Amino acid sequence: MSYNQTVTLGGLFDIGLSARREVLGADYVDKSLESANDFMMAFQHITTEWCWGYAWNRPGLDRKTRSIINLAMLTALNKPAELKLHVKGAITNGVTVDEIKEILLHATVYCGIPSGLEAFKTANAVLTEMGEIK
């Protein structure tokens, strides 16, 4: 079955749930779903279907490239909570610590020192926690 046939059949939630668990970890994803009330479940559906089912599963880019893009965009947006999550996902997707450092340095030049500093602090904490750096 091709990507377009799968999307047409409306299986985006299941496709997205699988990708989301693979990248972010099943424990994190399952906890997010289990703790969602009816109000928050609407967000869980949209992020799982659109973000993870549609965008993350398109055939044009691999997951490593998508992680690299996310790290740069989240730095630009100065979103440390999401950056924390996606640093872990980037490691899962094969982005190295040195590549993360270079991505954040590059983003700092274009996004400014405050955003870059926040991104470096966030990534440093995550990578230290993961045992990737000392």
Number of C-alpha atoms within 10 A of each C-alpha: 5 8 11 10 10 12 17 10 8 12 14 22 21 14 19 24 20 17 20 23 16 14 20 19 16 15 9 12 18 14 10 13 14 9 10 14 10 9 8 12 15 11 13 18 16 15 18 23 23 15 17 23 24 18 16 21 20 14 11 10 11 12 21 17 14 16 24 19 14 18 26 23 15 20 28 19 13 18 16 18 11 15 25 20 18 22 25 19 23 26 20 17 20 13 18 14 17 9 14 21 15 12 16 26 19 14 21 21 11 14 18 14 13 13 21 22 16 18 29 20 12 21 24 19 15 19 18 12 11 12 9 12 11 9
